[in-house]
Amino acid sequence: MLLALNIGNTNITFGGYARDGKLIFSSRLYADSALSSDELTYKIVNMLDLYGTSPLEIEAVILASVVPALTPRMREALQKMCQAPVMEVGPGLKSGVRIRMDNPAQLGGELLCAVVEALHRHTPPLLVVNMDTATTILAVDGAGSLVGGTIFPGPQISLSALIRNTAQLPQVELESTPRRLLGTNTTDCLHSGIVNGTAAMLDAMLTKCRQALDAPDAPVVATGTLPASIRAACTTPIDYRETLILDGLYAIWKRNTRS
């Protein structure tokens, strides 16, 4: 089994893959940067047990991370669990994607994985959205080259900042759909503003990115913690793939591994 891991700012996502690419399981843990390698080992072993597998079945690991503080501890945890070789997404690995940006090394590994898998599913030009702590839109031109992108705050961090810096605004659940656009109480107004406001911003940014690509019908592939409520409020068709990054990790591992 190949174990694919993506360490993000909010979550650590895991995917177990058979050698033929079939996804056996996927799961996630909260990305607590204070976790020790022993704590990570304990959590991962328990997660594997939950899905009826064990560290002994892991033949290889591929890892992407945007949290440098957690990366070495994750490597230590993996070493304690199994003796499988660990491949880390970064300079030197073949992805099949030409990155036409100022400093390709600055591109987060998880974003590269998302682009790799999006290109397996759609013909370019296309846009790739990753909504997590931050929302990132990446633009791929007709030649399949990654030519740029935009980054703005994700809905949860926007909501948290609003609540933290005001005296009387309540917490709201982003997964649920607002009852109406125009709220008649503070909770409904905030709920509508975050969900519909995020959707409107995403629609507008996608339109501008399509214009920048000169591709008004470019497909949009999305992943991350993009709530269904926000996807439903968008007018732009979105191909949402929860395991897009994990699938991209598998594809990169396959490309860089001898059969």
ChimeraX commands (.cxc) that place a marker at each C-alpha (Angstrom):
marker #1 position 0.00,0.00,0.00 radius 0.5
marker #1 position 1.11,3.55,-0.75 radius 0.5
marker #1 position 0.37,6.06,2.02 radius 0.5
marker #1 position -0.15,9.58,0.67 radius 0.5
marker #1 position -0.02,12.45,3.18 radius 0.5
marker #1 position -0.72,16.13,2.77 radius 0.5
marker #1 position 0.18,18.38,5.71 radius 0.5
marker #1 position -1.86,21.57,5.40 radius 0.5
marker #1 position -2.28,24.52,7.73 radius 0.5
marker #1 position -5.62,23.23,9.03 radius 0.5
marker #1 position -5.64,19.47,8.39 radius 0.5
marker #1 position -3.37,16.53,7.66 radius 0.5
marker #1 position -5.06,14.38,5.04 radius 0.5
marker #1 position -4.21,10.75,4.41 radius 0.5
marker #1 position -4.94,8.37,1.58 radius 0.5
marker #1 position -4.12,4.69,1.25 radius 0.5
marker #1 position -3.67,3.48,-2.34 radius 0.5
marker #1 position -3.28,0.06,-3.89 radius 0.5
marker #1 position -0.53,-0.21,-6.50 radius 0.5
marker #1 position -3.13,0.06,-9.28 radius 0.5
marker #1 position -4.18,3.47,-7.94 radius 0.5
marker #1 position -7.39,2.37,-6.26 radius 0.5
marker #1 position -8.11,4.49,-3.18 radius 0.5
marker #1 position -8.48,2.15,-0.21 radius 0.5
marker #1 position -9.29,4.82,2.38 radius 0.5
marker #1 position -8.96,8.53,3.07 radius 0.5
marker #1 position -9.04,10.41,6.36 radius 0.5
marker #1 position -7.89,13.59,8.04 radius 0.5
marker #1 position -6.44,14.79,11.32 radius 0.5
marker #1 position -6.26,18.29,12.75 radius 0.5
marker #1 position -2.85,19.78,11.91 radius 0.5
marker #1 position -1.66,20.66,15.42 radius 0.5
marker #1 position 1.90,21.97,15.05 radius 0.5
marker #1 position 2.56,21.15,18.72 radius 0.5
marker #1 position 2.19,17.39,18.19 radius 0.5
marker #1 position 5.29,15.34,18.92 radius 0.5
marker #1 position 6.43,12.50,16.66 radius 0.5
marker #1 position 5.17,9.99,19.25 radius 0.5
marker #1 position 1.73,11.63,19.28 radius 0.5
marker #1 position 1.63,11.62,15.48 radius 0.5
marker #1 position 2.59,7.94,15.45 radius 0.5
marker #1 position -0.17,7.11,17.92 radius 0.5
marker #1 position -2.81,9.00,15.94 radius 0.5
marker #1 position -1.81,7.55,12.58 radius 0.5
marker #1 position -1.65,3.96,13.85 radius 0.5
marker #1 position -5.13,4.37,15.37 radius 0.5
marker #1 position -6.41,5.85,12.11 radius 0.5
marker #1 position -5.01,2.94,10.11 radius 0.5
marker #1 position -6.61,0.50,12.54 radius 0.5
marker #1 position -9.94,2.26,12.09 radius 0.5
marker #1 position -9.79,1.42,8.37 radius 0.5
marker #1 position -8.71,-2.17,8.91 radius 0.5
marker #1 position -5.08,-1.78,7.92 radius 0.5
marker #1 position -1.73,-1.49,9.69 radius 0.5
marker #1 position 1.70,0.14,9.29 radius 0.5
marker #1 position 3.07,-3.24,8.16 radius 0.5
marker #1 position 1.08,-2.90,4.93 radius 0.5
marker #1 position 2.73,0.41,3.99 radius 0.5
marker #1 position 5.25,-0.17,1.19 radius 0.5
marker #1 position 5.92,3.47,0.30 radius 0.5
marker #1 position 5.00,6.97,1.44 radius 0.5
marker #1 position 4.66,10.23,-0.46 radius 0.5
marker #1 position 4.40,13.46,1.50 radius 0.5
marker #1 position 3.52,17.07,0.71 radius 0.5
marker #1 position 3.72,19.75,3.40 radius 0.5
marker #1 position 3.25,23.49,3.82 radius 0.5
marker #1 position 3.97,23.34,7.58 radius 0.5
marker #1 position 7.77,23.12,8.00 radius 0.5
marker #1 position 7.49,22.68,11.78 radius 0.5
marker #1 position 5.53,19.44,11.37 radius 0.5
marker #1 position 7.44,17.90,8.48 radius 0.5
marker #1 position 10.46,16.48,10.38 radius 0.5
marker #1 position 8.23,15.17,13.15 radius 0.5
marker #1 position 6.02,13.46,10.60 radius 0.5
marker #1 position 9.09,11.85,9.06 radius 0.5
marker #1 position 10.13,10.61,12.52 radius 0.5
marker #1 position 6.63,9.25,13.12 radius 0.5
marker #1 position 6.69,7.39,9.80 radius 0.5
marker #1 position 10.10,5.93,10.60 radius 0.5
marker #1 position 8.77,4.62,13.93 radius 0.5
marker #1 position 5.76,3.04,12.22 radius 0.5
marker #1 position 7.32,1.45,9.19 radius 0.5
marker #1 position 10.51,1.15,7.18 radius 0.5
marker #1 position 8.90,2.34,3.95 radius 0.5
marker #1 position 10.79,4.87,1.82 radius 0.5
marker #1 position 9.41,8.42,2.02 radius 0.5
marker #1 position 9.19,10.61,-1.08 radius 0.5
marker #1 position 8.58,14.34,-0.48 radius 0.5
marker #1 position 7.06,16.62,-3.11 radius 0.5
marker #1 position 9.53,19.36,-3.98 radius 0.5
marker #1 position 12.28,20.37,-6.41 radius 0.5
marker #1 position 13.73,17.36,-8.19 radius 0.5
marker #1 position 10.53,15.35,-8.49 radius 0.5
marker #1 position 8.93,15.01,-11.90 radius 0.5
marker #1 position 5.33,16.23,-12.04 radius 0.5
marker #1 position 4.74,16.67,-15.76 radius 0.5
marker #1 position 3.63,20.26,-15.17 radius 0.5
marker #1 position 5.62,23.21,-16.48 radius 0.5
marker #1 position 5.58,25.96,-13.84 radius 0.5
marker #1 position 5.88,29.40,-15.45 radius 0.5
marker #1 position 6.10,31.42,-12.24 radius 0.5
marker #1 position 8.81,33.66,-10.77 radius 0.5
marker #1 position 10.01,31.07,-8.25 radius 0.5
marker #1 position 8.61,27.58,-8.85 radius 0.5
marker #1 position 10.19,26.37,-5.59 radius 0.5
marker #1 position 7.75,28.57,-3.65 radius 0.5
marker #1 position 4.73,26.70,-4.98 radius 0.5
marker #1 position 3.18,24.58,-2.24 radius 0.5
marker #1 position 3.45,20.87,-2.89 radius 0.5
marker #1 position -0.26,20.32,-2.31 radius 0.5
marker #1 position -1.11,22.89,-4.98 radius 0.5
marker #1 position 1.15,21.18,-7.51 radius 0.5
marker #1 position -0.56,17.87,-6.71 radius 0.5
marker #1 position -3.98,19.45,-7.24 radius 0.5
marker #1 position -2.91,20.76,-10.66 radius 0.5
marker #1 position -1.45,17.38,-11.66 radius 0.5
marker #1 position -4.69,15.57,-10.91 radius 0.5
marker #1 position -6.88,18.31,-12.43 radius 0.5
marker #1 position -4.95,17.88,-15.70 radius 0.5
marker #1 position -5.69,14.16,-15.58 radius 0.5
marker #1 position -9.41,14.93,-15.43 radius 0.5
marker #1 position -9.83,17.95,-17.72 radius 0.5
marker #1 position -8.30,19.39,-20.86 radius 0.5
marker #1 position -6.57,22.76,-20.30 radius 0.5
marker #1 position -6.94,25.67,-20.03 radius 0.5
marker #1 position -8.44,25.25,-16.57 radius 0.5
marker #1 position -8.61,26.72,-13.07 radius 0.5
marker #1 position -7.86,24.87,-9.83 radius 0.5
marker #1 position -9.33,26.05,-6.52 radius 0.5
marker #1 position -8.04,24.91,-3.14 radius 0.5
marker #1 position -10.14,26.28,-0.27 radius 0.5
marker #1 position -8.64,25.76,3.16 radius 0.5
marker #1 position -7.20,28.26,5.62 radius 0.5
marker #1 position -6.52,30.30,2.50 radius 0.5
marker #1 position -8.36,30.09,-0.81 radius 0.5
marker #1 position -6.02,29.67,-3.77 radius 0.5
marker #1 position -6.93,29.80,-7.45 radius 0.5
marker #1 position -4.32,28.50,-9.89 radius 0.5
marker #1 position -4.47,29.13,-13.64 radius 0.5
marker #1 position -3.30,26.56,-16.19 radius 0.5
marker #1 position -3.03,27.72,-19.81 radius 0.5
marker #1 position -3.93,25.83,-22.96 radius 0.5
marker #1 position -0.46,24.26,-23.12 radius 0.5
marker #1 position -0.90,22.77,-19.65 radius 0.5
marker #1 position 1.53,25.22,-18.02 radius 0.5
marker #1 position 0.86,26.70,-14.59 radius 0.5
marker #1 position 1.04,30.43,-15.27 radius 0.5
marker #1 position -0.09,32.09,-12.01 radius 0.5
marker #1 position -2.75,32.38,-9.38 radius 0.5
marker #1 position -4.38,34.32,-6.58 radius 0.5
marker #1 position -4.57,33.86,-2.80 radius 0.5
marker #1 position -7.19,35.28,-0.45 radius 0.5
marker #1 position -8.55,34.37,3.00 radius 0.5
marker #1 position -10.68,31.26,3.32 radius 0.5
marker #1 position -14.23,31.58,4.69 radius 0.5
marker #1 position -13.45,30.08,8.11 radius 0.5
marker #1 position -10.54,32.42,8.82 radius 0.5
marker #1 position -12.63,35.38,7.62 radius 0.5
marker #1 position -15.45,34.37,9.95 radius 0.5
marker #1 position -13.06,33.81,12.86 radius 0.5
marker #1 position -11.43,37.21,12.36 radius 0.5
marker #1 position -14.83,38.91,12.22 radius 0.5
marker #1 position -16.03,37.26,15.43 radius 0.5
marker #1 position -12.73,37.86,17.22 radius 0.5
marker #1 position -12.72,41.57,16.41 radius 0.5
marker #1 position -16.36,42.33,17.21 radius 0.5
marker #1 position -18.24,42.20,20.49 radius 0.5
marker #1 position -21.57,40.56,19.69 radius 0.5
marker #1 position -21.35,38.49,16.51 radius 0.5
marker #1 position -22.13,34.78,16.99 radius 0.5
marker #1 position -20.46,31.69,15.56 radius 0.5
marker #1 position -22.29,30.21,12.55 radius 0.5
marker #1 position -22.08,26.84,10.79 radius 0.5
marker #1 position -20.66,27.21,7.27 radius 0.5
marker #1 position -21.75,23.75,6.14 radius 0.5
marker #1 position -25.45,24.60,6.40 radius 0.5
marker #1 position -27.29,26.62,3.74 radius 0.5
marker #1 position -28.54,30.09,4.76 radius 0.5
marker #1 position -32.33,30.21,5.09 radius 0.5
marker #1 position -32.51,33.35,2.96 radius 0.5
marker #1 position -30.23,35.93,1.34 radius 0.5
marker #1 position -31.54,38.81,3.45 radius 0.5
marker #1 position -31.35,37.78,7.08 radius 0.5
marker #1 position -33.79,39.14,9.65 radius 0.5
marker #1 position -31.54,38.60,12.67 radius 0.5
marker #1 position -27.82,38.88,13.40 radius 0.5
marker #1 position -27.09,35.16,13.06 radius 0.5
marker #1 position -28.88,34.81,9.72 radius 0.5
marker #1 position -27.29,38.01,8.38 radius 0.5
marker #1 position -23.81,36.78,9.27 radius 0.5
marker #1 position -24.51,33.30,7.91 radius 0.5
marker #1 position -25.73,34.71,4.59 radius 0.5
marker #1 position -22.87,37.17,4.36 radius 0.5
marker #1 position -20.15,34.59,4.84 radius 0.5
marker #1 position -21.67,31.89,2.59 radius 0.5
marker #1 position -23.13,34.08,-0.17 radius 0.5
marker #1 position -20.34,36.65,0.08 radius 0.5
marker #1 position -17.66,33.99,-0.30 radius 0.5
marker #1 position -19.53,32.45,-3.24 radius 0.5
marker #1 position -19.91,35.85,-4.93 radius 0.5
marker #1 position -16.22,36.62,-4.42 radius 0.5
marker #1 position -15.24,33.21,-5.77 radius 0.5
marker #1 position -17.50,33.63,-8.82 radius 0.5
marker #1 position -16.03,37.07,-9.53 radius 0.5
marker #1 position -12.44,35.90,-9.12 radius 0.5
marker #1 position -13.03,32.88,-11.35 radius 0.5
marker #1 position -14.49,35.15,-14.03 radius 0.5
marker #1 position -11.45,37.45,-13.84 radius 0.5
marker #1 position -9.05,34.48,-13.97 radius 0.5
marker #1 position -10.86,33.10,-17.03 radius 0.5
marker #1 position -10.51,36.51,-18.67 radius 0.5
marker #1 position -6.79,36.57,-17.84 radius 0.5
marker #1 position -6.42,33.17,-19.51 radius 0.5
marker #1 position -8.60,34.30,-22.44 radius 0.5
marker #1 position -10.62,31.16,-21.75 radius 0.5
marker #1 position -14.20,32.10,-20.80 radius 0.5
marker #1 position -15.29,28.46,-20.55 radius 0.5
marker #1 position -12.26,27.07,-18.71 radius 0.5
marker #1 position -13.39,24.27,-16.37 radius 0.5
marker #1 position -13.00,24.80,-12.62 radius 0.5
marker #1 position -11.77,21.96,-10.43 radius 0.5
marker #1 position -11.92,22.47,-6.66 radius 0.5
marker #1 position -10.78,20.70,-3.52 radius 0.5
marker #1 position -10.15,21.39,0.15 radius 0.5
marker #1 position -12.67,22.30,2.80 radius 0.5
marker #1 position -14.99,24.08,0.37 radius 0.5
marker #1 position -18.40,23.77,2.08 radius 0.5
marker #1 position -21.28,22.41,0.03 radius 0.5
marker #1 position -23.28,25.51,1.00 radius 0.5
marker #1 position -20.75,27.77,-0.74 radius 0.5
marker #1 position -20.49,25.51,-3.80 radius 0.5
marker #1 position -24.30,25.58,-4.11 radius 0.5
marker #1 position -24.32,29.38,-3.89 radius 0.5
marker #1 position -21.78,29.75,-6.73 radius 0.5
marker #1 position -23.10,30.33,-10.23 radius 0.5
marker #1 position -19.90,28.94,-11.78 radius 0.5
marker #1 position -19.99,25.16,-12.39 radius 0.5
marker #1 position -17.41,23.55,-10.09 radius 0.5
marker #1 position -16.05,20.01,-10.32 radius 0.5
marker #1 position -15.39,19.34,-6.63 radius 0.5
marker #1 position -13.00,16.48,-5.83 radius 0.5
marker #1 position -12.38,15.86,-2.14 radius 0.5
marker #1 position -9.33,13.66,-2.80 radius 0.5
marker #1 position -7.85,15.74,-5.64 radius 0.5
marker #1 position -4.58,16.42,-3.79 radius 0.5
marker #1 position -4.22,12.84,-2.55 radius 0.5
marker #1 position -4.87,11.52,-6.07 radius 0.5
marker #1 position -2.24,13.95,-7.37 radius 0.5
marker #1 position 0.23,12.65,-4.79 radius 0.5
marker #1 position -0.34,9.12,-6.07 radius 0.5
marker #1 position 0.17,10.29,-9.68 radius 0.5
marker #1 position 3.47,12.01,-8.80 radius 0.5
marker #1 position 4.67,8.97,-6.86 radius 0.5
marker #1 position 3.84,6.76,-9.84 radius 0.5
marker #1 position 5.68,9.06,-12.24 radius 0.5
marker #1 position 8.82,9.01,-10.07 radius 0.5
marker #1 position 8.83,5.30,-9.25 radius 0.5
marker #1 position 10.21,2.57,-11.45 radius 0.5
marker #1 position 7.67,-0.14,-12.21 radius 0.5
marker link #1:1,2 radius 0.2
marker link #1:2,3 radius 0.2
marker link #1:3,4 radius 0.2
marker link #1:4,5 radius 0.2
marker link #1:5,6 radius 0.2
marker link #1:6,7 radius 0.2
marker link #1:7,8 radius 0.2
marker link #1:8,9 radius 0.2
marker link #1:9,10 radius 0.2
marker link #1:10,11 radius 0.2
marker link #1:11,12 radius 0.2
marker link #1:12,13 radius 0.2
marker link #1:13,14 radius 0.2
marker link #1:14,15 radius 0.2
marker link #1:15,16 radius 0.2
marker link #1:16,17 radius 0.2
marker link #1:17,18 radius 0.2
marker link #1:18,19 radius 0.2
marker link #1:19,20 radius 0.2
marker link #1:20,21 radius 0.2
marker link #1:21,22 radius 0.2
marker link #1:22,23 radius 0.2
marker link #1:23,24 radius 0.2
marker link #1:24,25 radius 0.2
marker link #1:25,26 radius 0.2
marker link #1:26,27 radius 0.2
marker link #1:27,28 radius 0.2
marker link #1:28,29 radius 0.2
marker link #1:29,30 radius 0.2
marker link #1:30,31 radius 0.2
marker link #1:31,32 radius 0.2
marker link #1:32,33 radius 0.2
marker link #1:33,34 radius 0.2
marker link #1:34,35 radius 0.2
marker link #1:35,36 radius 0.2
marker link #1:36,37 radius 0.2
marker link #1:37,38 radius 0.2
marker link #1:38,39 radius 0.2
marker link #1:39,40 radius 0.2
marker link #1:40,41 radius 0.2
marker link #1:41,42 radius 0.2
marker link #1:42,43 radius 0.2
marker link #1:43,44 radius 0.2
marker link #1:44,45 radius 0.2
marker link #1:45,46 radius 0.2
marker link #1:46,47 radius 0.2
marker link #1:47,48 radius 0.2
marker link #1:48,49 radius 0.2
marker link #1:49,50 radius 0.2
marker link #1:50,51 radius 0.2
marker link #1:51,52 radius 0.2
marker link #1:52,53 radius 0.2
marker link #1:53,54 radius 0.2
marker link #1:54,55 radius 0.2
marker link #1:55,56 radius 0.2
marker link #1:56,57 radius 0.2
marker link #1:57,58 radius 0.2
marker link #1:58,59 radius 0.2
marker link #1:59,60 radius 0.2
marker link #1:60,61 radius 0.2
marker link #1:61,62 radius 0.2
marker link #1:62,63 radius 0.2
marker link #1:63,64 radius 0.2
marker link #1:64,65 radius 0.2
marker link #1:65,66 radius 0.2
marker link #1:66,67 radius 0.2
marker link #1:67,68 radius 0.2
marker link #1:68,69 radius 0.2
marker link #1:69,70 radius 0.2
marker link #1:70,71 radius 0.2
marker link #1:71,72 radius 0.2
marker link #1:72,73 radius 0.2
marker link #1:73,74 radius 0.2
marker link #1:74,75 radius 0.2
marker link #1:75,76 radius 0.2
marker link #1:76,77 radius 0.2
marker link #1:77,78 radius 0.2
marker link #1:78,79 radius 0.2
marker link #1:79,80 radius 0.2
marker link #1:80,81 radius 0.2
marker link #1:81,82 radius 0.2
marker link #1:82,83 radius 0.2
marker link #1:83,84 radius 0.2
marker link #1:84,85 radius 0.2
marker link #1:85,86 radius 0.2
marker link #1:86,87 radius 0.2
marker link #1:87,88 radius 0.2
marker link #1:88,89 radius 0.2
marker link #1:89,90 radius 0.2
marker link #1:90,91 radius 0.2
marker link #1:91,92 radius 0.2
marker link #1:92,93 radius 0.2
marker link #1:93,94 radius 0.2
marker link #1:94,95 radius 0.2
marker link #1:95,96 radius 0.2
marker link #1:96,97 radius 0.2
marker link #1:97,98 radius 0.2
marker link #1:98,99 radius 0.2
marker link #1:99,100 radius 0.2
marker link #1:100,101 radius 0.2
marker link #1:101,102 radius 0.2
marker link #1:102,103 radius 0.2
marker link #1:103,104 radius 0.2
marker link #1:104,105 radius 0.2
marker link #1:105,106 radius 0.2
marker link #1:106,107 radius 0.2
marker link #1:107,108 radius 0.2
marker link #1:108,109 radius 0.2
marker link #1:109,110 radius 0.2
marker link #1:110,111 radius 0.2
marker link #1:111,112 radius 0.2
marker link #1:112,113 radius 0.2
marker link #1:113,114 radius 0.2
marker link #1:114,115 radius 0.2
marker link #1:115,116 radius 0.2
marker link #1:116,117 radius 0.2
marker link #1:117,118 radius 0.2
marker link #1:118,119 radius 0.2
marker link #1:119,120 radius 0.2
marker link #1:120,121 radius 0.2
marker link #1:121,122 radius 0.2
marker link #1:122,123 radius 0.2
marker link #1:123,124 radius 0.2
marker link #1:124,125 radius 0.2
marker link #1:125,126 radius 0.2
marker link #1:126,127 radius 0.2
marker link #1:127,128 radius 0.2
marker link #1:128,129 radius 0.2
marker link #1:129,130 radius 0.2
marker link #1:130,131 radius 0.2
marker link #1:131,132 radius 0.2
marker link #1:132,133 radius 0.2
marker link #1:133,134 radius 0.2
marker link #1:134,135 radius 0.2
marker link #1:135,136 radius 0.2
marker link #1:136,137 radius 0.2
marker link #1:137,138 radius 0.2
marker link #1:138,139 radius 0.2
marker link #1:139,140 radius 0.2
marker link #1:140,141 radius 0.2
marker link #1:141,142 radius 0.2
marker link #1:142,143 radius 0.2
marker link #1:143,144 radius 0.2
marker link #1:144,145 radius 0.2
marker link #1:145,146 radius 0.2
marker link #1:146,147 radius 0.2
marker link #1:147,148 radius 0.2
marker link #1:148,149 radius 0.2
marker link #1:149,150 radius 0.2
marker link #1:150,151 radius 0.2
marker link #1:151,152 radius 0.2
marker link #1:152,153 radius 0.2
marker link #1:153,154 radius 0.2
marker link #1:154,155 radius 0.2
marker link #1:155,156 radius 0.2
marker link #1:156,157 radius 0.2
marker link #1:157,158 radius 0.2
marker link #1:158,159 radius 0.2
marker link #1:159,160 radius 0.2
marker link #1:160,161 radius 0.2
marker link #1:161,162 radius 0.2
marker link #1:162,163 radius 0.2
marker link #1:163,164 radius 0.2
marker link #1:164,165 radius 0.2
marker link #1:165,166 radius 0.2
marker link #1:166,167 radius 0.2
marker link #1:167,168 radius 0.2
marker link #1:168,169 radius 0.2
marker link #1:169,170 radius 0.2
marker link #1:170,171 radius 0.2
marker link #1:171,172 radius 0.2
marker link #1:172,173 radius 0.2
marker link #1:173,174 radius 0.2
marker link #1:174,175 radius 0.2
marker link #1:175,176 radius 0.2
marker link #1:176,177 radius 0.2
marker link #1:177,178 radius 0.2
marker link #1:178,179 radius 0.2
marker link #1:179,180 radius 0.2
marker link #1:180,181 radius 0.2
marker link #1:181,182 radius 0.2
marker link #1:182,183 radius 0.2
marker link #1:183,184 radius 0.2
marker link #1:184,185 radius 0.2
marker link #1:185,186 radius 0.2
marker link #1:186,187 radius 0.2
marker link #1:187,188 radius 0.2
marker link #1:188,189 radius 0.2
marker link #1:189,190 radius 0.2
marker link #1:190,191 radius 0.2
marker link #1:191,192 radius 0.2
marker link #1:192,193 radius 0.2
marker link #1:193,194 radius 0.2
marker link #1:194,195 radius 0.2
marker link #1:195,196 radius 0.2
marker link #1:196,197 radius 0.2
marker link #1:197,198 radius 0.2
marker link #1:198,199 radius 0.2
marker link #1:199,200 radius 0.2
marker link #1:200,201 radius 0.2
marker link #1:201,202 radius 0.2
marker link #1:202,203 radius 0.2
marker link #1:203,204 radius 0.2
marker link #1:204,205 radius 0.2
marker link #1:205,206 radius 0.2
marker link #1:206,207 radius 0.2
marker link #1:207,208 radius 0.2
marker link #1:208,209 radius 0.2
marker link #1:209,210 radius 0.2
marker link #1:210,211 radius 0.2
marker link #1:211,212 radius 0.2
marker link #1:212,213 radius 0.2
marker link #1:213,214 radius 0.2
marker link #1:214,215 radius 0.2
marker link #1:215,216 radius 0.2
marker link #1:216,217 radius 0.2
marker link #1:217,218 radius 0.2
marker link #1:218,219 radius 0.2
marker link #1:219,220 radius 0.2
marker link #1:220,221 radius 0.2
marker link #1:221,222 radius 0.2
marker link #1:222,223 radius 0.2
marker link #1:223,224 radius 0.2
marker link #1:224,225 radius 0.2
marker link #1:225,226 radius 0.2
marker link #1:226,227 radius 0.2
marker link #1:227,228 radius 0.2
marker link #1:228,229 radius 0.2
marker link #1:229,230 radius 0.2
marker link #1:230,231 radius 0.2
marker link #1:231,232 radius 0.2
marker link #1:232,233 radius 0.2
marker link #1:233,234 radius 0.2
marker link #1:234,235 radius 0.2
marker link #1:235,236 radius 0.2
marker link #1:236,237 radius 0.2
marker link #1:237,238 radius 0.2
marker link #1:238,239 radius 0.2
marker link #1:239,240 radius 0.2
marker link #1:240,241 radius 0.2
marker link #1:241,242 radius 0.2
marker link #1:242,243 radius 0.2
marker link #1:243,244 radius 0.2
marker link #1:244,245 radius 0.2
marker link #1:245,246 radius 0.2
marker link #1:246,247 radius 0.2
marker link #1:247,248 radius 0.2
marker link #1:248,249 radius 0.2
marker link #1:249,250 radius 0.2
marker link #1:250,251 radius 0.2
marker link #1:251,252 radius 0.2
marker link #1:252,253 radius 0.2
marker link #1:253,254 radius 0.2
marker link #1:254,255 radius 0.2
marker link #1:255,256 radius 0.2
marker link #1:256,257 radius 0.2
marker link #1:257,258 radius 0.2
marker link #1:258,259 radius 0.2
view
